[in-house]
Amino acid sequence: MRLFVAVHLPDEMKDELYTSFSGAVTGRVRGLRFVPPSKVHITLKFLGETDEGLIPSIEEALKAVAEEARSFTMSVGGAGAFPDVKRPRVVWAGVKEGRDELAELAKGAERAVEPLGFEVERRPFRGHVTVARVKGAAAAKAVGQTVAANEGRDFGSFDVQSFALVRSELKPDGAVYSDVREFNLA
């Protein structure tokens, strides 16, 4: 079973992100695929293929993280691309307010599942919302347009009161996400 730990965004924010980023590009662009609103989230920790027998232990570890963390306000705004706009692979909206709290939550999830055999991510955590994926250099111009159109945008804020262990089931027409368990913050 393929799993990750994530913070869900409010539906209206997901819809606005999709509309704003996809609307900055005219027509279809080969190699640029926008994330549908139903799949928009902030990944705290990607676990990957996981034995189902580990789920109770993962849940216990993440429950302990949630009990230690406090709810916080997070705002989303701006735009960019990883690794950069000239060689984009991912287009993102940034986390502004609440960045430190989100990073602490990600660090807590990372530490909690490490004893269960999950590798520690070597790259530093950079809280972001993936809004599009890029394959091939043909989409670079469109990426530049969509990033420029959204660099100064403020997509609003919300109270982060929980995070979830999410299952990602790969299907021929894309991944289907479902929550395995939600964890409420203290």
N, C-alpha and C positions, 0 to 999 in steps of 0.2 A: 504494500500500500504506500502510495506517495504522499508525504505529509509536509506541511509547513506551518509556522506560527505567524499569525497576522493580526493587525488592527484593521477593523472594518470602518469604512467611512460612511457618513449618512448618504442615503440614496440621492437626495437633491444635489449634494456635492459631486457625487460620481457622475450624475447626468450632466452637470455643468462642465466638469472637466472634459468629458467626451465631446460635448458640443463645441466647446471653445477650441480644443486642440484639433479635432477633425475638421471643424469649420474653417480653419486657417489655410486649408489646402483645397484647391479647386480640383474636383474630379478624383479619380483613383490614381494612385502613384504606385508603380510597381516596386515592391520591396518595402513598403511602409504599411504596417498593419496596426490599427488603433485598437486598444483594449476595450472591449464592450463594458458598459457600466456595471453589469452584474459581476464582472471579474476584477474590478478595481479594488485594491487594498494596499496596505503597507506591510511588507514582509519584515518580520522581526528575526526569523531564523528559518532557513530552509533545511528540512531534515532529509528529504529525498526518500528513496525506497526504504521502507521500514517494516520489519516483521510485526505482524498484528499482535503477537504476544507481548511486545514492548509497550503497547498503548497504555495499559494501566500505570506502568512506571512513569511514562512520559506525563500522563495526566497528573500524577501525584507531584512530580517535580515542578510542573507549571503552576499547579495550585499553590504551591509554596511561594513561587515568584509573585503571583497575584496577591497573596496575603500580605506580602511585604511592600508592595507598590501602592501608591496613592493615585486616585484619578487626577487628571490634569487637562488643561485646555490646550488644544493644538490648532494652529492655523496652517493653511495650505496656500501657497502662492509662488509665483515665478515659474520659470521653466529652464530646462537645460537638457543636455544629452551626455550619456556615458559612452565611450570614454571622453569624447568631446564632440562638438557640432560638425567638425570636419570629417570625423570618422565615426559617425554615430552607430550604436547598436541598440540603444534604449533612449527613448525620449521620456522625460520626467517632469513632474510638478514638484516643487520643493516643500519641505516642512520648515515653517518659520518659528512661530511661538510653539513652545513645547518640545523643541529639538533635543534639549538635554534630557528631559524626562523620557522621551521616546528612546533615546540611546541607552539610558539606564535600564529600561524595560527589555530592550534587545540584549543587553549584556547579561541581565538576569536570566533570560531564556537560554542564552548561550552556555552560561555556567551550569544551569540546572540540568541540561541534557548531556553535557560532556561526559559525566560518569557512566552514562548509558551507552557510550560508544560512538557518539556523534562528534565528528571533527570540529574543531574550533575554526571559525572563519578567520583567515589571515588578514584580509582587508579590513580597514576600519569601517564601522557601521556609518552609513550615510542615509539618514531617513529621507525617503522619497516615495512618490506615487508613480509607478510606471504607467504611462498613458499610451505608449506605442512601442512597437518593436521594429527594428530596421534590419533588412537583409539586402546587402548589396549597395554599391556606391550610387546607383541611379536615384536613390531616394534622398541623398544628402541635401540637395537644393530645397526640397519640400520640408525636410527637417529644419533647415535654417529658417524657413518662412514660419513654420508653426512655433518654433522656439521664440523668434523675434516677436510674433504676435501675442505671446503669452508671458514674456519676461517680467513685465510689471504688473501682471494680473494678481488680484487677491481673490481666492476662491472661497474665503470664509473660514470660520473656525467652529470647533465642536468640542465637547467634553469627552475625553477618552475615559470610559468607565469600565472597559473590558478588552480582552484580546481572545483569540480563538486558536485552537488546534484545528487545522483545515486539511481535508483530504482532497487531493487533486487526481481525478480519474481521467486518464487520457482516452479520448474518443476520436474517431475519424474526422469529425468536424470541430475539434478543439477540446480543451480540458473542461471538465465540469467540476466545480468546487462545491464542497459541502462541509459544514462544521461538524467535527467529531465531538468537540466540547468547547463551551465558552467559559472563560474565567473572569469573574468580576473582580475589579481592583478594590482595595480597602477604601 
